[in-house]
């Protein structure tokens, strides 16, 4: 494979990704994601919906096309359409779109058993759509649905389709592994065969992840001469999903020297936004975008990083708008703790370092999560200076919950030696507590209050009602994002503990 080959990325988060079980984007979310994909990530094309699905789908596609037309990006917006005369084409045209991805059958089994048609009849139907598209000045790409099974069990049908369509105005032939059945060796064989017979055609490969081989198969397709790949953000898609853009991008660049137009530094932020809109959580160990993938846990790794980055590879977190972290737990060792202390601007003598290390190991043995934000508290506790360093102390609070009435919170808090009291109602007990706090910071002290970005609650398995609840809150303050954790048998209390930790951090 030649070096520096340019690969076209078509992202289908808004079409195939939306077929993830339980995922449905509202129109403004679709527009936001389309803007992020095209403007921030700089993907080459986006597939934003399916023709004739619903009024909501039409509204979303129209919003995206109106925006794309103003930005001179309309040719990058595509909609899935069907072999139905001019019905899909009229829908696409009315929405303001200029490109249709026509869903044709790529296997004899699909043609005969789903359409109940002969290959010749299906080809004639496709040509009718192409004539209408040419008259309406709509660009056509063609999906050969179930192409993978077609190449396995009815290759003569695939070539019959290609021979019939190769002289038409079709711009791209898109080869889906619809049921995710291929392995990389088969992809290489089949894509090379397509290019051997049709060397002047543009082929996209569209993988699915049923055997966890979507990324491997995407790269095999590139290796074999495919010009384009289809991806989704976070690997969203029906069943086991599609190939995740972040993984495909990293491997294309690092292992094949292939070029794309993707801006890697925006991958993490866009992944988080799609995670929020979709409600599908990113696994913490998912490559590139998972929460833990740039976190060293073993102390020996942190020590190696201190000694000329011995445990680093080309996947540097800064590439993806992230930073390396050093986990704190029973395997941390002094090197991990030192790395975290450096980030916080703290220095400890050897004796203090030994005591802090022992405490972190002790906490790790209890399975408690220890974060960088917890370090100052552990140090204070170990060195018996807690009273001096806590500039914010919750003196007392009272929350109510009564059916038919809004929850109320009254609190008394000491900030830098002065006591403040405030009350507020809210949509929940914690919301009422935070609203009272905000009043103190914004109205009484005339200060900024951090923005809450994410609130996650975990309860240990087993179903006990007295189990500890861990609340992890992500905050944004002065352009910095950080997390605090609270642990308690009561969820509200755990959240309040995490909040008081946050207030002490911003006071420092």
Secondary structure, DSSP 8 states (H G I E B T S, - for coil): --TT-B-EEEE-TTTTGGGSTT----HHHHHHHHHIIIIII--SEEEEEETTS-HHHHHHHHHHHHHHHHTT-GGGEEEEEESSTTHHHHHHHHTT--EEEEEEE-SHHHHHHTS---HHHHHHHHHHHHHHHHHHT-EEEEEEETHHHHHHH-HHHHHHHHHHHTTSS--EEEEE-TT----HHHHHHHHHHHHHH-TTS-EEEE-B-TTS-HHHHHHHHHHTT--EEEEBGGG--STT-B-BHHHHHHHHHHHH--B----GGGHHHHHHHHHHHH-----TT-TTTSTTTTEE-SHHHHHHHHTT-TT--S--GGGGT---EE-BSTT-HHHHHHHHHHHHT----HHHHHHHHHHHHHHHHTT--B-HHHHHHHHHHHTT-HHHH--EEEEEEEEE--TTS-EEEEEEEEETTEEEEEEEEESSHHHHHHHHHHIIIIIIS-----EEEEEEEEE-TT--TT--EEEEEEEEETTEEEEEEEEESSHHHHHHHHHHHHHHHHH-
